[in-house]
Structure formats: C-alpha cells, structure tokens
Amino acid sequence: MQTWRKDPRKLADASLWLKEAMAAEPGFEPRVLKGDTRADVCMVGGGFSALWTAWRLKEQSPTLAIVIVEAGLCGHGASGRNSGGTGHWWAKLPTLVKLLGKHDAKHLIDASVDILQDVRDFIGHNGIDCDLRVEKSVWSTTFPKQPGAWLPMFKAAEAAGFTPPHRELSADEMRDLFGSAPFYSGIVEDQAIRVQPARLARALRQLLVDRGVRIYETSPVTRVASEKDNVAVFTEQGTVRAGKVLLAANAWMSHLPEFKPYIAVTSSEIVVTEPIPEILAQRNLRKRPGGVNSRMMLNYGGLTSNGRAYLGRGGGSIAWANHIGPEFDRSERMLKEVEADFRYLYPELNDVPIAAGWSGPIDRSPTGLPWFASLAGDPRVHYAIGYSGHGMGATALGGRIMASQLLGKDDDWSQLGKLFSRARKGWYPPEPIRYAAAVSIRNAVARKEAALREGRAPSKLDNRLASYAMSSLPDTLRRGKI
C-alpha cells in the first residue's frame, strides 16, 4: 500500500465538541507508539469505526489483543466534528429498493433502526455523559414552494407497503414549532437521538483502555504492508504487526488506490453559538426542534442541552484527487456561507454572535452508503469507508459487522455486511474531470439555491447543472450530458 498521509492538524482544536470533551480530561497525555509491538488485530484510525469494532470484539473475545493507532486524538476526525445526529437509513429507501429489492432493503433499514436503541442502551448502561437527547427531528422545506425531499421515500414506502417512522406536520404545527422563521412544511420523527459526539468517542476510548485495548494517539501511520505471516502497520516511531488489520480512517484513507475511484471527498461545516438558554427562552426558541432541510446542500442542526444553537451544511469544499488540505479543517469562506444560512433559518438570533466554527471531510460514496469488506489483494486487511456524512448510527452498526468479519463468523452481522457489498455501485471519474465536474455542479447548486431563497427564478443553465447533483456523475458523463 502507498504511504499513509499524515494528519497535520492541531489535535483538540478540531472542533468545539472535542475541546469540550478534552476539558473533562485535564492533564491528558496521549500514549505514542514507540518501538515494535504485536497484536491480533490492529486498527488504523481512532474514531467510531475502530472504537465500536474494538468494543464488539472484546465482548466476544475478551483475550483478543487489540491495538488502535490514531494520527491525532480519538474523536479528532469526523467522530468529534459531526452534529451528533444519530440516524437510520429510511431516507435511503428508494436507493436500497432499487439496489437490493424490497425485502433486503427493509432488512437493512430495520438493522439501522435497531442499532439506535443499542447505542442508547450502551450509553445508559455505562453511565456516559454525552448530552444524550431523545427528541423531535423535523425534515423540512426552507424555501417557498420547495418540494419536500422526503417525497421519494414516502412514494417508495407506499409502493413497498412500508410505514416510515415519520408523520406529516400541519401548517399550524409548523408555526407552533418554528414561528415566523422560513420553515414551510415538514415531517417529524418524535424519537430521534442526538449526542455530543466527541464526548461519546472519548468515553468509549476510555472504556476500551480499561479493558486492555492499547490505544496509541498522535501516532500517524506512514505505511501498511502485507508480510508473509502478518500485516505490518508502520508509524513515525514504531510498528505494529498483527494477524488482521482494520483500515478505519474514513476520508483520510480515500486517496489510497483501492478506494480513490469509489470515494469523493467534500467538506461539511458547522457554526455554533455560546450557551444562550435565557435568550432561547425569552424568544420562544427552546422548543425549536433540530433536523435537516430539503436543500441539495443540506442544512442540519439543533440545540444542545446547555442552550447552544448550531447549524451545519454539507457540500462545501471539494478535494482534488481526494487530497485533504487545510480547508478541510477550517474554511473561512465556507463558514461565512454557513453563518448566512444560520441567520436565515434563525432570524430571531441575528444579534447573537457565532462563537465557533469548523470544517471536516466527508467520504462520499456514489450511493451514499458505506462498505464493510476486505481488500482483494490481502483479505487480512479489512476496511470501513463511505459513510457519506451519516456515520453516527452507521459506525455503531459497522462495529458489529466488522467484528464478525474479523472473527471469521458467518452470522447475521456478517450477512448484513454482504448486503452492503451488494449495494456497492458506481465510481467517480479520474482527475481533472472529477474535480471540474464536481465544482461546476456544486457552484450551480449554490447559485440555484441562492436564487430560490431570494424568490428569484434560477437560470436554465444552473437548473440543468444542478439536476446532475441528484444523478450518478459517471452515468451522466457516459451519456455525454456534460
């Protein structure tokens, strides 16, 4: 395998969530890998993919020797930068039915729902303080006359005879929840889960350390090599030789030849206020639900228990050749755009300053679904990739799947992993076509949505280019449409 890219970021500065989590660990000093060591399983990456998998492995095989190597701190990557929304794949029903058929699509969706209770039980059983909230989540329209992005899901569900866990909100209910803010229609899920993700990641890390998992942080991997009797994982100061390896660095491994044609990297940004519980109460915002809207460059957000308001947006920076540059840690231009979204969606808070903001890379697959498999060139090397911005629930499910695969089991979890492999479809063109097409489409979507927000008609060219964002780029290119 080619040299692993190092992570040059400043550890806990990655997000406000991680700063909050590390404040609960005063004096923490990361354990750095120095010298040579051995393990039954070595995991590259210290986020939820590795942490959940290690937990499930220890449940089933307590004596298994497990090593995790992480370039920064556990929770430093996507696991500590996301919104904390822990969801399922009901929104993917049309895609799943198309790829897998009705029965297997429903089986996968049911598994994605069931794992959420699994996460709640885990948090409760272990007494983890991660701001767990079980509350309403609204999927809304935030432009006038905008069709709800949930309509294809409802249509596919009706055709298949399924009932999604959502209900439509009346105009009166929308006004009661959102007041005069620009929320025009929506559907609600009443038992959605949100957490402070970095706190959950750090707590899971500590539980694993307590159970004998060796976790080395600030230990960037430089190379992974197949040897006769082991797979060797090299860091700057040490080496781990293991019988099996799990590659779990998500977007940070998308440049590797095995993944590059099938993963595109884009950014997501989040802005957040200071805690303002009194202002939220005074302005009747405490009952404002979190959720997502129907934009192509989707907004997501909500309120924390201590009264912070936060908003994110996907579809920001686009990586050339999947190279993750400094703009994927923080892009002032993208954060200003997200702040403008915040001001639009929270007009009641126009006088409240933004306290923090950050960026993060997303490993986007053509279908928006992850893959849990092993390398064709060395089946001892397993991987999880392609979360596409939906990793909070998916990594918990993936942890069970990858544990079964690493243990060589043929059970319900490994069979579920095969469903994901069946759903793997599509590819991205090579550079420079990939970047040029993606930037053109992304900018057209941004212009179209700006026009709709302002009540203007988008240009015909922007409408046409934006339509390709909803289709397969490779298919579009093959048909010669752009």
N, C-alpha and C positions, 0 to 999 in steps of 0.2 A: 504494500500500500504506500501511497505517496506521503510525504512529510505532513504531519498534522499542523494546522495553523495555530499559532499561539493566540491567546486572548490577552490583549494589552490593556484592558480596562482597569479602572481603579476600584476593584473589589466592591465594598459596600456602597459606593456612590452610584451603583447601577440604577437604583430606584429608591423612592421614599419608603416603599414597603420593606426593602431589605435593611435600610437604615433603622427603621423601627424595630425590626426583628433583632438586629445586632445590638441594639441598645439594651436588650434583655440578656446579653452575654458579655458583660463588661470584662475587659481583660482577656478576651478570647484570643488565642494564638493558634493559627492553623498548623496542622501537622503536615510537614512537607515530606514527600517521598525522597529518601536518600539511600543509595545503595540498591542492592538486589533483593528481591523477595519473591515468594511463590504464593499461589492461591489456586483454589479450584475454579473460581470464576473471578475475572477482573472486569470491572465496568468503567468505561470511559465516559465521563460526564457525571456531575453530581446533582442533577435535577430530579424531577419527579419520576422520569422513566427509570432511572437507576435505583432511586430510593424505594419506590414501590416494589420493583422487581426483587431487590435485596430483601425487603421485608417478607415477601411471599416465599422466597427461597428459604429463609430462616425458619419460617413457620413449618415448612415441610421437611427441611433437612437441617436441624439446628447445628450440626457439627460441620457444615459446609464452610470452607474457608473462603471468604469474600473480601475483595479489595475494590475500593472505588477511588479513582483518580480524577480530580477536578482542576481545571485551569485557574478558576477563581475561588469563590466560596460556594458551598452548596446553597442553591437558591439565587445565585448570581445571574443566571441566564433567564430564559423565559419563565422558569418556575417562580421567580421572585419579581417579575415585571408585569405580569398579566393583571387583568381586572379582578380575578378571584371568582368569576362566574364559573360554576361547576355544572356543566350541562350535558345533554344527551344528543342523540342524532335524529330526533324526529324531523328536524328541518331537512335532513338528507334523504327523506323517504323517497321522493321521485327518482333521485340518482340510484339509490340502493335497489329499488324495484327493477329499474332498467338493467342494472348490472348483475343482480343476484336472483331476481324473481321474488314474488310476493312472500313466500314462506321464509326464505333465508333472510330477506330484508327485515322482516318483523323480528326474527330471532336475534339479529344483531342489534336492532333498536331496543328490544327488551333488555338485552345484556347491558346496553349503555344506560338504561334507566335504573336497573337493579344495582349497578355499581355505585350509584349515588347514595343509596342507603348504606352500602358497605362503607363509604367514606365517612358518613355521619356516625355510624357505629364505631368506627376506628377512632375518630376524634373524641367521642364521648367516653369510650372505654379507657382511653389513655389520658383523659383529662387535659387535652391540648387547648391552650388559649390562642385561638387563631381567628377571633371575631366571626365565628360561625353564625350566619343569619339564614333563616328559612323564611322566605318572604315572597311577595308578588314579584313577577318579572313580566314586563309588557313588551311585546313586539309591536312596534308602532309605525305609522306613517308620519313624517315630519315635514312634508311639502304639501301644498294644496293639490288636490286631485291626484295624488300619488297612489298607485295601486299597492295593496299590501303584498310584501314579499312572501307572506305565508300562504298565498292563494294556491300555488302549485302543490304545497304539502297537503292542504285540505282536499284538493282535487284528487291527488293520488290516494289519499286515505279513503275517500269516498268510493273510488273505483275498486280498492282492495278490500273494503269492508272493515277498515280500522277506525279507531277513535283516538285522535291525538289528545294529549293532556292539556289542552288549551280551551278557553271559551272566548267568544267574541264579547267585546265591551260595547255598551251602548254609548250614544253621544253624551248622555247625562253622566255615565260613569267616567268617560274620558275627561269631561270638565271637572268632575269631582276630584280626580286624581292629578290632573295637570293644570287646572285653572285655565288661564288665558295663554299659556305657553303654546308653541306651534306643534301640538300633537293632535292629529286629525282623526285617526281611527286606530284600532289596535286589538290584539288578542292577549289574554293574560294566562299565565301559569301561576297557580297560587302557592306552590310549594317548591319554589326554586331555591337553590343553595348558592351562597356566596361565602367566601372566606378571605382572610388576609393571607395571600398565598405564601409569602416569604416566611411568615411565622409557622405555617404548616410544614414547609420544607425543612426549616431548621429544627423543628421538633421531631420530625421523622428522622432526620440525620442523627439527633442525639439518642433516640431510641435504638437505632442501629448500632451506634458506638457502644451503648450499654450491653448489646447482645453480641459483641465481639467482632463486628464488621470493622475492618481497618479502612478509614477514610482519610485520604491524603488530599489536602486542598492547596491552592497556589502551586500546583504541580502540573503545568501544561504538558500534554502528551506531544511528543515530536514525531513518533513513528509507531506503527503497529506492523509486526512482521510475523508471517507464518513460519514456524520451525517444525522439525520432524515430530518432536514429542510435545511441543507446547505452542502457544501463541504468545509472542513477546510484545509487551507494551512498554515503550521507552518514553521516559520523561527527561527533563533537563538534567536531573541529578540522580535518576535511578531507573530501575527496570522491574517490571512485574512479569513473571512467566506463569501462565495459567493454562489449565486444560481447555477452558472456554472463555470467550470474551463477548461482552455486550457493548456495542457502539451505541451510545445514548447521548450524543452531543447535539442532536437535532440540527438546527440551521448551521451550526459551526462545523458540521461534517458534510454539508451538502456540496462542497467543492470536490469531494472525492469522486474518482471516475465511476464508481459503482452507482452513485446517486445523482450526479450532476445532470444527466439528461432528463431526469424524472422529478426534480425538485427545483422550484424557483424561489428566490429569496426576496421578500419585500418587508417593509417595516410596519410596525404599529406604534402609535404614540399615545401617551396618557398625560393629562393635566389634572391637578388636584389642588383644592383649597386647604387652608388651615382648618382645624376644627371650628365650626361656627354653629353649634347647636342652638344658641339663643336666636340667632338670625333666622335659622331654618324654622324655628317655632313661631317667631314673630311674623314671618312671611308665609306661613301655612304650607311649608315645604316638607315637613317631617314625614308626611305620608306619600310623598312623591316616589313612585316605585322606580327601581332600576330596570334595565333591559337593553334592548337593541332596537334600531330603526330599520327602515326598508331601503336605505341607500345602498348603492353598489360599494361605495367606500363607507362601509358600515360604521355607525357610531354605537358605542356601548358605554355603560356607566351606571352610577347609582350613588348611594350614600353609605358611609361607614357608620358603625355604631357610635363612634365618638363625634359624629357630625361633620365629617369632611364630605364635600361633593367632588366627584371625579368623573371624567369623561375621556374616552379613548376613541381612536379611529384607526381602521385598517387601511392598507393600500397606500402607504406613504412612499418612502424611498424604495428604489428598485436596484438590486445588486447586479453589477456587471460580472458575469462568469461566477456568480454566487460568492463573490468576494465581499466579506463583511467589513466595511470600513467604519470610521469614527461616526459617521452619520447614523449608524445603527445603534449607537449608544445615546446620542443626542443630536437631533437636527433642529436647529432654531427655526428654520423655515417651516418645517412640518409642525412643530409645536405651536407656532403662531396660527397656522391654519386650524389646528385642533382647538386652540383657545377661541378662535372665531366661532367654531361650532358650539363651544360651551356657552358663549354669550348669546347665541341664537336660541339654544334649547333651554337655557336658564336665564331668561331676561330679568327675573326677579333678583339675580345676583350680579348685575352688571357693575355694582360698586365694590364687589368683593374681589380682591386680587388673587391671582393664581400663585400658590406657594411653591409648587414644584412641578416638574415635568420630565419625562424621559422617553426614550425610544427603545425598541427591541426588534430583533429579526424574527421573521416567521418562515418556517419551512413549508412552503405551499406545494401540495401535490396536485396533479391535474384534476382529480376527482374531489379534492378536499378531504380525503380520508387517509389515515395513517397506514403504514405497513409494518408488520412484525414478522421478520423472516431471518434467514441466514444467507451469507454470501455463497454464490455458486462456486467460487474459487477455493473456499475453505469453509465448510459447514460448521466448523467450530466457532466461527465468528458470526454472532447474531447481531441484529440491529433493530431499532425502532426509529421511524422517521416519518415525516409528512403530516404532522398534527394540524397544520393549516390554521393555527390560531384557536384551536378548540381542545387544548391539551389537558385542561384541569381534570375533566372526567375521563378522557381517553387514556391518560397515563396510568390512572388507577386500574382501568380495565387492562391496559397493556402490561401492567406489572404482573397480573395473574397469567396472562397469555405467555409472556416471556419466561416466567418461572417454570411453567410446564414445558416449554420448548427447551430450556436449558437443562432441565432434569430428564429430558427424553421421554416425557409422558405422552401417551395417546389418550387424552381425556377431553372433557367438554371445552376446556380453555384452549387447548392446542387446536381443536377442531374450529373454534371460533377464529383463531389466528389464520386458519386456512380460508375462512370466508373473506377476511381482509385481503388475502393474496388474490382471491378470485376477483375482488372488486378493484384490483390494481389495473388501471388502464390509462393510456395516454403518455405523452412525452412532451418535452419542450425543445424547440429548435436550437441549434448552436448559435454562438455569438458570431457576428453582431446582430443577426436577425432577431434573436430573442429580446435583447435589450431595446433595440429600436422599436420593435412592435409593441412591447410592453409599455414603454414610455409614451408612445403615441396614444395607445388606448387609455392608459391611466390619465393622461392630461385631458383627453376628450371627455372622459367620465367626470373629471373635476369641473370642466367648463360647463358640461350639461347640467350637473347638479347645482352649480352656482346660479345658472340661469333659472332653473326651476324654483330654487329658494327665493329668488328675487321676482318671481312671477313673469319671467320672460320666456319666450319660445327658444329652445336651443337651436343651433344651426343644424342644417341637414347633415353636414359632414360630421359634427360631433355626435348626432344621433346614430349615424351609421357606425362610426368607430366605437362608440360606447356599447353598441349591441354585441360587439365581439367579446366584450368582457364576460358575457354570460355563456359563451360557447367555448369549444376547445380550440386554442390557438393553433396547434398543429393541423387540425382538420380545416380550419379557416385558411391557413397558408396553402395546404394541399389543393384546396378548391380555387386558389388564386383570387380570393376576395380582397386581399390587401397586399 
